Amino acid sequence: MLQLRRVKRDMISRTIAEQMQRSSWIRRMFEIGIQLRKERGAENVFDFTLGNPDVEPPDEVIAALRRVVEENRPRSHGYMPNAGFPEVRARIAQRLAERTGVPFAAEDVIMTVGAAGAINTVLKSILDPGDEVIVLNPYFPEYRFYIENHGGRVIPVETDEHFQPDIGRIRAAITPKTKALILNSPNNPTGAVYGEAVLGELDGIIRAPMLAISDEPYRPLTFDGVEPSETPGILRRAVVAWSWSKAMAIAGERIGYLAIPPHLPEAEPLRNACTFANRILGYINAPAIWQWVVAEVPDATVDVGQYQAKRDLLCDRLTAMGYDAPRPQGSYYVFPKTPIADDVTFIRMLQEEGILAVPGSGFGRAGYMRLSLTIPWRDLERALPGFERAIQNIHAAPVR
């Protein structure tokens, strides 16, 4: 038996074993949620953890899917060029050019398995072992694994008090081994949106061979009339990783793209490398049917008003209870401070109320928690008394 355990342990690489130990708090809370539902019943558990859309795709998306399937183009279920269908790439490039003012063409777009596929593809293409990638704290925790997948080193850099990029800190973190900076606006977990001014300042410090990787799955989800800046039109050395998962509520379909602007001096070799990396990473190509669907309705978006209404209710009520809960500008997350510095302890207190949240520590920023607005409205309302009891317990008996 001892020998069998040793064989099982030796079978798994040290890197993966270590990464599993540091695995995402989001998934950990998901597993805790399964256990709590067994113990208390699903109706008594309020899950704010996963950013899994609770709405169905817009009608025009489902209509486009039906048209594509019924048309049944010849070889529509077979292999295509690894970068995607040329006609689809041309349509996406045209829309990108109209939106950004950058003259994207079909060859500048690689259809990918979501934004995660796009980010892994570009990191595989540019990183040698030991190269550095800057991420802005707090950050989506999977970035660490994406970077380490390809031999890179993660360099976390703190944002300012409004979760905006701190230009001085980023400049100080850049070394000869820095190959990329990952930007995420609207941001997961904070909901911050990076303005034109800060992107312009970043443009002044990003020099070859460094790239900015703009991860934009939440771009269509902004509140109060906020208009996100067009990153490739401001940052000359930026590539775009895009996904329709959030905008269209099709997270399980895994469809996105990588856009490499033609003005990048290394555009052609980078395109070639990313197309090759896309193949050898095992993606081969993006889902065929969904390429045609998003090409037909690239701007279809769920009703953002429902997320804004949940944001307003949650932030207003939490603030009234005594939480520090600023309203995010976009995404579908709220990132309030926990009433005690030990966010993990407070998350456990919320679990006693049947509330599942993700500690800010999981995103590199202790003392906060991430709450997803994808929770059904009824569950959001029913969870509010539990948030109030938790903070009252803190005031009644401070946790040390």
Residue pairs with C-beta under 8 A, 6 or more apart in sequence:
9 17
15 148
19 145
19 148
22 144
24 141
24 142
24 362
25 141
25 358
25 359
25 361
25 362
25 363
26 49
26 50
26 141
26 358
26 362
29 49
29 347
29 356
29 357
29 358
30 47
30 49
30 50
32 351
32 356
33 45
33 47
33 49
33 356
36 45
36 351
36 354
36 356
37 45
40 354
44 354
45 354
45 356
46 354
46 355
46 356
46 375
46 379
46 380
46 382
46 383
46 386
47 356
47 372
47 375
47 379
48 355
48 356
48 357
48 358
48 370
48 371
48 372
48 375
48 383
49 356
49 357
49 358
49 370
49 372
50 372
50 374
51 188
51 246
51 332
51 333
51 372
51 374
52 251
52 374
53 245
53 246
53 249
53 251
53 302
53 332
53 374
54 374
54 375
54 376
55 249
55 302
55 303
55 306
56 62
56 249
57 248
57 249
57 250
57 300
57 302
58 248
58 249
58 297
58 300
58 301
58 302
60 297
60 300
61 248
61 250
61 293
61 297
61 300
64 293
64 296
64 297
64 300
65 289
65 293
67 296
68 76
68 289
68 292
68 293
68 296
69 289
73 292
76 288
76 289
76 292
77 288
77 289
78 288
79 284
79 285
80 285
80 288
81 285
82 275
82 276
82 278
82 279
82 284
82 285
83 89
83 107
83 109
83 110
83 111
83 271
83 275
83 278
83 285
84 109
84 110
84 111
84 257
84 285
84 286
84 291
85 111
85 288
85 291
85 292
85 295
86 106
87 295
88 111
88 291
88 292
88 294
88 295
89 106
89 107
89 109
89 110
89 111
89 257
90 105
90 106
91 295
91 298
92 109
92 111
92 257
92 259
92 294
92 295
92 298
93 104
93 105
93 106
93 108
93 109
93 259
94 104
95 298
95 299
96 102
96 104
96 109
96 232
96 240
96 259
97 103
97 104
97 105
99 230
100 230
100 232
100 233
101 230
101 233
102 230
102 232
102 233
102 261
102 262
102 263
103 262
104 259
104 261
104 262
105 262
107 271
108 259
108 260
108 261
108 262
108 267
108 271
109 257
109 258
109 259
109 260
110 118
110 121
110 257
110 258
110 259
110 260
110 271
110 274
110 275
110 278
111 255
111 256
111 257
111 285
111 286
111 291
112 118
112 121
112 241
112 256
112 257
112 258
112 278
112 283
112 286
113 254
113 255
113 256
113 283
113 286
113 287
114 217
114 243
114 245
114 254
114 255
114 256
115 215
115 216
115 217
115 241
115 242
115 243
115 245
115 256
116 142
116 146
116 243
117 254
117 256
117 278
117 281
117 283
117 286
118 241
118 242
118 243
118 256
118 257
118 258
119 143
119 146
119 182
119 213
119 215
119 241
120 146
120 149
120 150
120 277
120 281
121 258
121 274
121 277
121 278
121 281
121 283
122 180
122 211
122 213
122 239
122 241
122 258
122 270
122 274
122 277
123 133
123 146
123 147
123 149
123 150
123 152
123 180
123 213
124 149
124 150
124 277
124 280
124 281
125 270
125 273
125 274
125 276
125 277
126 179
126 180
126 209
126 211
126 270
126 273
127 133
127 147
127 150
127 151
127 152
127 179
127 180
128 151
129 151
129 152
130 151
130 152
130 153
130 177
131 151
131 152
131 153
131 177
131 178
131 179
132 152
132 153
132 154
132 155
132 175
132 177
132 178
132 179
133 143
133 147
133 152
133 153
133 154
133 155
133 178
133 179
133 180
133 181
133 182
134 155
134 156
134 157
134 170
134 173
134 174
134 178
134 180
134 181
134 182
135 143
135 144
135 147
135 154
135 155
135 156
135 157
135 181
135 182
135 364
136 156
136 157
136 158
136 159
136 165
136 170
136 181
136 182
136 183
136 184
137 156
137 157
137 158
137 159
137 363
137 364
137 365
138 159
138 163
138 189
138 190
138 335
138 360
138 363
138 364
138 365
138 368
139 156
139 182
139 184
139 363
139 364
140 184
140 188
140 189
140 215
140 363
141 362
141 363
141 364
143 154
143 182
144 154
147 153
147 154
148 154
152 179
153 177
155 173
155 178
156 364
157 166
157 169
157 170
157 173
158 166
158 169
159 165
159 166
159 190
159 192
160 166
162 192
163 187
163 190
163 192
163 335
164 192
164 194
164 195
164 198
165 183
165 194
165 198
165 201
165 202
167 198
167 201
167 202
167 205
170 181
170 202
170 205
171 205
174 205
174 210
178 210
179 209
179 210
179 211
180 210
180 211
180 212
180 213
181 202
181 206
181 210
181 211
181 212
181 213
182 212
182 213
182 215
183 194
183 202
183 212
183 213
183 214
183 215
183 231
183 238
184 214
184 215
184 216
184 218
185 192
185 193
185 194
185 214
185 216
185 218
185 219
185 228
185 229
185 231
185 330
186 192
186 193
186 218
186 219
186 221
186 222
186 228
186 328
186 329
186 330
186 331
187 193
187 194
187 218
187 330
187 331
188 218
188 331
188 333
189 331
189 333
189 335
189 358
189 360
189 363
189 368
189 370
190 328
190 331
190 333
190 335
191 327
191 328
191 329
191 330
191 331
191 333
191 334
191 335
192 328
192 329
192 330
193 222
193 226
193 228
193 329
193 330
194 228
194 229
195 229
196 229
196 234
199 229
199 231
199 234
199 235
200 234
202 212
202 235
203 234
203 235
203 236
203 237
206 212
206 235
206 236
206 237
206 238
207 237
208 237
208 265
208 266
209 266
210 237
211 237
211 238
211 239
212 231
212 235
212 237
212 238
212 239
213 238
213 239
213 241
214 231
214 232
214 235
214 238
214 239
214 240
214 241
215 241
216 228
216 231
216 240
216 241
216 242
216 243
217 242
217 243
217 245
217 246
217 247
217 256
218 246
218 330
218 331
218 332
219 228
219 242
219 247
219 330
220 246
220 247
220 299
220 301
220 304
221 246
221 247
221 301
221 304
221 307
221 330
221 331
221 332
222 228
222 304
222 329
222 330
223 304
223 307
223 308
223 311
223 327
223 328
223 329
223 330
224 308
224 327
224 329
226 329
226 330
228 330
231 238
231 240
232 238
232 239
232 240
232 259
232 261
236 261
236 263
236 264
237 264
238 261
239 258
239 259
239 260
239 261
239 264
239 270
240 257
240 258
240 259
241 256
241 258
242 256
242 257
242 258
242 259
243 255
243 256
244 250
244 253
244 255
244 256
244 294
245 251
245 253
245 254
245 255
245 256
246 331
246 332
247 300
247 301
247 302
248 294
248 300
248 301
248 302
249 302
250 290
253 287
253 290
254 286
254 287
254 290
255 286
255 287
255 290
255 291
255 293
255 294
256 286
257 286
258 274
260 267
260 270
260 271
260 274
261 267
264 270
278 284
278 285
279 285
306 377
307 332
307 373
310 373
310 375
310 377
310 380
311 327
311 328
311 334
311 373
312 327
313 380
313 381
314 325
314 334
314 371
314 373
314 380
315 325
315 326
315 327
315 334
315 336
317 384
317 387
318 325
318 334
318 336
318 387
319 325
321 387
321 388
321 391
322 339
322 391
322 395
323 336
323 337
323 339
323 387
323 391
324 336
324 337
325 334
325 336
325 337
326 336
327 334
328 334
328 335
332 372
332 373
332 374
333 370
333 371
333 372
333 373
334 370
334 371
334 373
335 360
335 368
335 369
335 370
335 371
336 368
336 369
336 371
337 367
337 368
338 346
338 347
338 359
338 360
338 367
338 368
338 369
339 346
339 391
339 394
339 395
340 346
340 394
340 398
340 399
341 366
341 367
342 366
342 399
343 359
343 360
343 361
343 366
343 367
343 368
343 369
344 359
344 361
345 399
346 359
346 369
346 390
346 394
346 399
347 357
347 358
347 359
347 369
349 390
349 393
349 394
349 399
350 356
350 357
350 369
350 386
350 387
350 390
352 390
353 383
353 386
353 387
353 389
353 390
354 383
354 386
355 383
355 386
355 387
355 390
357 369
357 370
357 371
358 369
358 370
359 366
359 368
359 369
360 366
360 367
360 368
360 369
360 370
362 370
363 370
375 383
